[in-house]
């Protein structure tokens, strides 16, 4: 695995002493209520996806027998994005909102409405958001696919991206919008397209340009800077999850700063390198420390990158980065969140006993991890709707099974994203060998929680004594890297 290389125009003041900073105030939190009615609804609940600062997760909203619902939701920041899964609609909430959502389950997306009876401008913004998604979601998806599938020059890619960006911004500015969240929609649009440029390594060489910027003067702060992708803004940070995701990926996949000179330390002018080719978690952490100036943004980035690092990289690597971060994250919410996650993750570090579990296989037989004492186990968390999982299964799992077929290794697969009938159908299609288990409820399942799995595919290696050897093993796609880890325990 290699970190992408390109230059980011984000700067750090030389000699900035992180350890000397005073505690920072916590992010803004509040509460909102979503309520409403679903016609022809037959399920006991529906799901929404919450885009918090760190808390990004699915929430189940109970629905009564008459199709009515009401749920209080914690709001993070000035505006928090929320996706209503059955309708494939995005809305946003702010503190003290009460939104009324209605739709027909038989025709969910077209029938969906969102109304804030106490805030007409907010309702207008939500209507505009729905209009933009109706017109541009499919066009954007087609553009994204074409950029990846067609052989285009960077100039051709830029032209296609900037053209659709202009069309969406023109749609936004065509109507007179009132209220304080006009800017949020423009920020979301800008960074959605800026992320396409980032994903194709086209920053900073190409900037989004709105051809009618003079018509929107004073309306959209994102248009005030040439190259807003390189701007840190606390306002954008607190209202747009799309901006936060862009900053997170832009900083991680750049090498803007090679080093920082730390003054006032025991070793004056000690140089700290950002890059460590042997430790991706530490590299990503250092890049944030070097490139982000706003303390709360930097604390958020460090917390998120370390939490993700524990999921993506070997524990020892991310633990080194965690130890480096101790005392440097000054925002109490982020420091406390990271500490809690670390204490939980530490229980899954190499050498710790793997949590026992009991699940059922496709034949209804109860299977427990404890049954496999004396055998090495490759524990594979996957899903039927997970393309990387299916790619591993179809293209690389057969070779793995062949390599270890006469050795002391058991492959346990745990599906976490569907119901039993769909799972069984997919097992037949995939002809998946090994012991196959289903975790009902997905990431809410106690077993999945015990292993702290919130993204798939995810692999654990467990030894004959039932102890964890690797809590974030390489994918079968990575071939020799995974074989090297398995060969340490499989004789």
NORVEN-V695418 format. One record per helix or strand. SS is the DSSP state (H for helix, E for strand). FROM is the first residue (numbers start at 1). TO is the last residue. Records with the same first field share a line. If there is no record, write none. Layout:
# NORVEN-V695418
SS->FROM-TO + FROM-TO
This chain:
# NORVEN-V695418
H->18-20 + 85-87 + 105-111 + 120-149 + 154-173 + 182-199 + 213-216 + 221-223 + 228-230 + 234-239 + 241-252 + 280-291 + 295-312 + 315-325 + 332-346 + 369-372 + 387-395 + 397-403 + 420-430 + 442-444 + 446-450 + 476-478 + 480-487
E->24-24 + 29-39 + 45-51 + 56-62 + 68-76 + 80-84 + 89-93 + 98-104 + 113-115 + 259-262 + 270-273 + 331-331 + 353-353 + 358-361 + 366-368 + 376-382 + 409-415 + 435-438 + 458-462 + 467-470
